Amino acid sequence: MLSLLKADFYRMLKSKITIVSLILATIFPIFVALLYYAISKMPMEGSPEDIEAVSKMFTARAMIGSSFSFTNGIGIIIPIFGAIFVSSDLKNGTLRNKIVIGHDRKSIYLSHLITSIIYFLAIMIIYVSVMALVSCLIFGYGMDVNVKELAFVLIIGFSSYIFAATISTLFNILIDSTSVAIILTVACCLGLSLLCAILAMIEGDKYQGILYFVPLFANAVMGTTFVTSKLFIEGIISLALFSAINLALGMYIFVKKDLK
């Protein structure tokens, strides 16, 4: 297992995809923050309530929460790059060679998953850090800093990308076509995010207990909603549960998979 991780990490560090990802993770949040700043300076029309609601978007707290969304640029780019990186093992025959020399399939799958998780998290840590710094300088935090609530946002956000890594690994190890795996990964992450955004419009407390358990629901709403303990706990349970399901399903199918 250790030798597999070393090989996968070395391949990741030497990959041009990683270099491009790091550059985008540094530059893109600056561009987004400046774009929001330009928008915030435009005249606003509407009722005082509408203007107040819109103005809440232009705070560092809102932008930190929104930076984890899979509907923005980086949220789509990371799964695509991650898919290309993982599927390269299938294309160049490295995956088959690992099995031939005696590596266990479960260890191979776990090595790919761990590498993907670290790749996803590393890119997002850089992206969110730059976004937080720039947006704080431009807008200010926007409210009294609630350390507990901010911690909830960060934990849910990064956990969401661990969940995305389990989806990416599942599709890219099991599907021979890189393009199909990319489409399925992006469609799953983006589709879930959009679905959760729609579900968030449902009014009434009686549905909240169910909605909070939908994967990525907490991620989809935390840019505009104060993250309560209930939303945090149920959101984390949901992400952990479905990540475990993806892991178990992917590992089971990969063990049975006939590699060509």
Residue pairs with C-beta under 8 A, 6 or more apart in sequence:
1 107
1 110
1 111
4 98
4 103
4 107
4 108
4 111
5 111
5 114
5 115
7 111
8 111
8 112
8 114
8 115
9 115
9 118
11 85
11 88
12 18
12 85
12 115
12 118
12 119
15 85
17 81
17 84
17 85
18 85
18 119
20 81
21 77
21 78
21 81
21 119
21 123
22 123
22 126
24 74
24 77
25 74
25 123
25 124
25 126
25 127
25 130
26 126
26 127
26 130
28 73
28 74
28 127
29 67
29 74
29 127
29 128
29 130
29 131
29 134
30 130
30 134
32 63
32 67
32 72
32 73
32 131
33 63
33 131
33 134
33 135
33 138
34 134
34 138
36 57
36 58
36 63
36 135
36 138
36 139
37 58
37 138
37 139
39 58
40 55
40 58
40 139
44 51
44 54
44 55
46 54
56 62
56 142
56 224
57 224
58 139
58 142
59 135
59 139
59 140
59 141
59 142
59 143
60 132
60 135
60 136
60 138
60 139
60 140
60 141
60 142
61 141
61 142
61 143
61 150
62 142
62 223
62 224
63 131
63 132
63 135
63 139
63 223
64 128
64 131
64 132
64 135
64 150
64 153
64 154
65 153
65 157
65 222
65 223
65 224
65 227
66 72
66 223
66 224
67 74
67 127
67 128
67 131
67 157
68 75
68 124
68 128
68 153
68 156
68 157
68 158
68 160
68 161
68 219
68 222
68 223
69 75
69 193
69 219
69 220
69 223
70 76
70 79
70 160
70 164
70 189
70 190
70 192
70 193
70 216
70 219
71 190
71 193
71 194
71 197
74 123
74 124
74 127
75 189
75 190
75 193
76 186
76 189
76 190
78 120
78 123
78 124
78 161
78 164
79 164
79 167
79 168
79 182
79 185
79 186
79 189
80 182
80 185
80 186
82 116
82 119
82 120
82 165
82 168
82 172
82 185
83 168
83 171
83 172
83 178
83 181
83 182
83 185
84 178
84 182
85 116
85 119
86 112
86 115
86 116
86 168
86 169
86 172
86 173
87 172
87 178
87 181
88 94
89 95
89 98
89 112
90 172
90 173
90 176
90 178
91 178
95 108
95 173
95 259
96 259
98 108
99 105
99 108
99 259
105 251
105 254
105 255
106 251
106 254
106 255
108 254
109 169
109 173
109 250
109 251
109 254
110 251
112 169
112 173
113 165
113 166
113 169
113 247
113 250
116 165
116 168
116 169
117 161
117 162
117 165
119 165
120 161
120 162
120 164
120 165
120 168
121 158
121 161
121 162
124 157
124 158
124 161
125 158
128 154
128 157
149 226
149 227
152 222
152 227
152 229
152 231
152 232
153 222
153 227
155 232
155 236
156 218
156 219
156 222
156 227
156 232
156 235
156 236
156 239
157 219
157 222
159 236
159 239
159 240
160 216
160 218
160 219
160 239
162 239
162 243
163 215
163 216
163 239
163 242
163 243
163 246
164 185
164 189
166 242
166 243
166 246
166 247
166 250
167 185
167 188
167 189
167 246
168 181
168 185
169 246
169 250
170 246
170 249
170 250
171 181
171 184
171 185
171 188
172 178
172 181
172 185
173 250
173 254
174 250
174 253
174 254
174 257
175 181
175 184
176 260
189 216
192 214
192 215
192 216
193 216
193 219
193 220
195 214
196 211
196 214
196 216
196 217
196 219
196 220
196 221
197 220
197 221
199 211
199 214
199 217
200 211
200 217
200 220
200 221
200 225
202 211
208 230
209 234
211 217
212 218
212 230
212 231
212 234
212 235
212 238
213 234
213 237
213 238
214 238
215 238
215 239
215 242
216 239
217 235
217 238
218 227
218 231
218 232
218 234
218 235
218 236
218 238
218 239
219 235
221 231
222 231
225 231
